C-alpha cells in the first residue's frame, strides 16, 4: 500500500516555539512552572509535560491565586486583562503567543480604540478567539457560519474591522466575507489574518485527499485546526478517519491495496505522524 504523508503535517512554527519555551524553562529549573491553559491541543504532549511537573492554570481565578512561579502563555494568546493580573502578582511571564496572533491583537486594539466595531470570523469559545476579543475596546462579534453571517447586522455609521482566527478554513472565510460584503457597509476594513501555514496545510490536505483511497487526519480532540482539516478531507475522500493516537488507528478500515494519505494538525508531534505512517505500511 502506498502512503502519502503531507509535507506540512505536524507542529507549526507557533506551536513548536511554545513547546520549546516550556522545555527551556524545565531545563533551567524555573519552577514552579505553569501554562495558561494546555500549551497545545494534544493530550500526549500535555501528559508528558505534566510528568516534568508543569501544571495547567484553568482560568483567571486560578491565576489570581498564584503567589509565585513562571507562567507560560501558549501560542493562542490571552486577553489583555490576563497580562494585567500577572503583572499585579509579580509572576515571571514567558510570552509564547504566536507572532501571527499577536499581530491580530494589535490590529483589533488599534481599530477598536479608534472607534471601529470588530468582527472576528472564527469559532466562539476557542482560546485564540477569546484572546482576540480581550484586546477589543468596543463592540466585538464572533461568527463562523453562513447562517450567522446572513444574520449579522452592523451600525453603518461606524467603521467595521473584520479579522479571522488564524486557523480558520480559508475557503469558508472568503464565503463569509462575500456574504457580509453584499450588505454594502461603508468603511469596512477586511483583513485576512489566516496564517499562511494554515492555508498551505489545508490546500495540501485537500489535494492529497482528492487522489487517495483513504485519508487519515491526526490531531487532538480539542484541536480546531485539525477538525477543519478533517472536514476538508472528508469532502474529498469519503473514507477519512480522525485519530488522536496510534491506538485509535484501525488498520482493518484501510484498503489492503491502493493509496492512503496522512495529514496532521498543528499540535501533532512528528514522531506520532511517523508511527502512524509506519503502521500503515506493515
Secondary structure by P-SEA (a helix, b strand, c coil): cbbbbbccccccaaaaaaaaaaaaaaaaccccccccccccccaaaaaaaaaabbbbbccaaaaaaccbbbbbbccccccaaaaaaaaaacccccccccaaaaaaaaaaaaaaaabbbbbbccccccaaaaaaaaacccbbbbbccaaaaaaccccccbbbbbbbcccccaaaaaaaaaaaaaacccbbbbbccccaaaaaaaaaaaaaaacccbbbbbcccccaaaaaaaaaaaaaccbbbbbcccccccccccccbbbbbbbbcccccaaaaaaaaaaaac
